[in-house]
């Protein structure tokens, strides 16, 4: 009986991890929390970005601009991104708990021309197993450390001492 319960518990954990990897949650300092599926991202405006892999080889990715996702969630952007709102940041979490951070200004078109995307395709094909279904692409960085794999969560937070 104990073995069956352990097997059932393991299966439920695996199913939970698989279902989490199939969507991206947008939470925190947002007006509208989101759970975005692949279909949701496909329905949003699409863009492309080129980024180099660890070997320096450039690849073209397609997906949705993080700025568009933040706007959909009602995050402070544009003219409202001033004063104390400049202390807000984005924490991106991957399936393996790898995390990267961005200030909101790094992602806002009123501060930068760089477009960071949540990609679901590379070279016109779905992301390969182990890197998808969603990957963050940060063009123009010298090291691809923030081009992270298997994104599962995007949280907008306030920096506090």
Secondary structure as the mmCIF struct_conf table of DSSP 4:
data_model
#
loop_
_struct_conf.conf_type_id
_struct_conf.id
_struct_conf.beg_label_comp_id
_struct_conf.beg_label_asym_id
_struct_conf.beg_label_seq_id
_struct_conf.end_label_comp_id
_struct_conf.end_label_asym_id
_struct_conf.end_label_seq_id
HELX_RH_AL_P HELX_RH_AL_P1 UNK A 2 UNK A 21
TURN_TY1_P TURN_TY1_P1 UNK A 22 UNK A 22
STRN STRN1 UNK A 23 UNK A 28
BEND BEND1 UNK A 29 UNK A 29
BEND BEND2 UNK A 31 UNK A 32
STRN STRN2 UNK A 34 UNK A 37
HELX_RH_AL_P HELX_RH_AL_P2 UNK A 38 UNK A 43
BEND BEND3 UNK A 44 UNK A 44
HELX_LH_PP_P HELX_LH_PP_P1 UNK A 45 UNK A 46
STRN STRN3 UNK A 47 UNK A 52
TURN_TY1_P TURN_TY1_P2 UNK A 54 UNK A 55
BEND BEND4 UNK A 56 UNK A 56
STRN STRN4 UNK A 58 UNK A 65
HELX_RH_AL_P HELX_RH_AL_P3 UNK A 66 UNK A 72
TURN_TY1_P TURN_TY1_P3 UNK A 73 UNK A 74
HELX_RH_3T_P HELX_RH_3T_P1 UNK A 78 UNK A 80
HELX_RH_3T_P HELX_RH_3T_P2 UNK A 83 UNK A 87
STRN STRN5 UNK A 88 UNK A 94
TURN_TY1_P TURN_TY1_P4 UNK A 95 UNK A 96
STRN STRN6 UNK A 99 UNK A 103
HELX_RH_3T_P HELX_RH_3T_P3 UNK A 104 UNK A 107
TURN_TY1_P TURN_TY1_P5 UNK A 109 UNK A 111
BEND BEND5 UNK A 113 UNK A 113
STRN STRN7 UNK A 117 UNK A 122
TURN_TY1_P TURN_TY1_P6 UNK A 123 UNK A 124
STRN STRN8 UNK A 125 UNK A 126
HELX_LH_PP_P HELX_LH_PP_P2 UNK A 127 UNK A 128
TURN_TY1_P TURN_TY1_P7 UNK A 129 UNK A 131
BEND BEND6 UNK A 133 UNK A 133
STRN STRN9 UNK A 135 UNK A 137
TURN_TY1_P TURN_TY1_P8 UNK A 139 UNK A 140
BEND BEND7 UNK A 142 UNK A 143
HELX_RH_3T_P HELX_RH_3T_P4 UNK A 144 UNK A 146
BEND BEND8 UNK A 147 UNK A 147
BEND BEND9 UNK A 149 UNK A 150
STRN STRN10 UNK A 151 UNK A 158
#
